[in-house]
Amino acid sequence: MITSLNFRRPLNICFSALSFTLVIVCFLITLAQWADIKESCKRQNRLYINNVTLFFNKYLSGYENIVNEMARTAADQHKFNPNENDDLALRNWLIERLRIMPDAVSIIHADNDGHFIRLPHLESHQEKGATWDPRKEPWFTIAVEDTDSAHYSVTKDIFTGKERVLTISLPVINGMDGSNNGVLAINLDVEKSEEILNSTYPPMKSRTFVMTKEGQMVISPGYKIADSTLKAIASNASAFRGDFYRNGFYYFYRTIGPQEWFVVQEVAESEMKQLVRHGSIKVLYGMVLTQVILLFCWWALRAALNTIYMRITNGIRNGSIKQTAVEELLFDEIHSAQQRQEKISQDALTDGLTGLANRRAFDTDAEHFNALPNTHIAMIDIDNFKIINDTWGHTVGDVVLKATAELGLRLRGLENITLYRYGGEEIAVLFQDISQEKAQSYLEKWRISLNTRSFRESDLRVSFSAGICKMGGDSLSDVVAKADRLLYQAKKSGKNRILAS
C-alpha cells in the first residue's frame, strides 16, 4: 500500500521518457537541418555563379556586338589599304569606335596578306609592328576558320607590353561576294575583368575565376590555381552548368561565351561546414533550453504534489480538509463560435506581360462605357503574329506585344483612352469624350510609330490592323462584333490599316 502511494517513481519515469524523446527528436531535426542548410548554401552559390555569369555574358556580348557592327561596316564601307595615307578614313572611323569602349586597349584590323592597322597608333613601336605578323596569332587563325561567331582568346599585346589582354576577334566578310577580307579584333584590359570579380559579393568565403574548357586560366583576380586543379575542373565540368566536389572543395560552374569558358567558384568544405554548424547550433540551444524548462516543470510538479500530500496528511490529522488545501482550477468556458473565412484575394485586373488592363477589366468597363455618350471602341490585331512566333520564337513575340502596348500607352498622353489586352495578340481600346476623328488619328499615330519601330532582329517589321466604331445604341456584344468585322475587313484589304464606321 505504501509503495503504491509513491508518486515520485512514475513522475521520474515520465519526465525521463520525455527528456530522452526530446534528445532523439532534436538529433533527427539537427540531421535534417544539417542537410537543408548545406543544400541552401549550395543553392546560394549556384545563384551567385549564375548572376556572375549573366553579368559577364552581358559585359562580353556588349563588346561582341560592337565588334560585329565594326566588322560589317569595315567590310561594306571601307576598303582596307596598307598605305597609311590612303586608309586615313578607316583609321578615323576605328578610333571613334575605340573611344566608346572604356575597357578596350586597342583595335587591330588585319588582312589576309599580313597588313594591319593598330589603333591607337604607337610611334615608338614601329619596329615591332614591322616584324609582327598578325596571321600567326591564334585569334586571327581561328576567327578566319570560324565565321559563325566571335572568338575569345587571351593573348599578349607586344605594342604596350601587356602580358595578358582579352581579345575578341571576328572575320571581315565582304557583303557583296562573301569573301574574307581579314580579321577585326579588339583587345580588352584583363585587369578590368579581374576588378569585376573582385567587386562581387559571394554568399560565403570563396574564390571565383574564369578558365577555358581545356583547363587554362583566363581571369584570376589575385590568386593562383594549380594547373592540376584546372585540368580536374575541366574534366568534371562537362555540362552547361553544375557543381561537384573534389579534394575538400566544392566547385560551382557555368559556361560563358561562344568558346564556352567556365566561370568557376571554389568553396572550401571547411567553410561550408562552418556555415552549416552555425545554422544548426540554434537547434542545440533550443534543445538545451527545452531540457531546462522540462527540468523546471518536473521540479515544480514534484514540489506541488508534495505540498498537496502534506496538506491532505495535515487535514487527516486535524480532522478537516480546507478547500484551499487542494486547488484545482477548471476552465469550463469554451469558445464555440467559429469565424467565417472571407475571401480576401481579388482577381488581378492587369495583364502581366503587357501591363495593359486584362479581359476581365474590359468586360466590366465596356458595359459602363456602352451606356455613356460620345464613346468609341477599337479592336486591334497585330499582323502576321503567328509568322513572327514561328520565325523568331515566342520570346520575340512577347517583345513585339510589349513594344506595341508600350507605344499605345505612351501616345495616349492624358486623354481618356484605356487599353486592354483582349486576348492573344488582340488589343481593345475604349475612348470616352473623344471624337471618332481624334480617336482614329491616335490609332494612326500608333500604327505609324509601330511601323517605324526598330527591333533587335533586323528583318523584323511589325504592323497592326484595326477597326473602330461608335458605342451605344446596340448591345455590347453587337458593338464588339461590329468593331471585329471592321478589323477583319482591314485584314482582308491588305493589313496595316484602320477602318472606321
Disulfide bonds with the S-S distance in Angstrom:
none
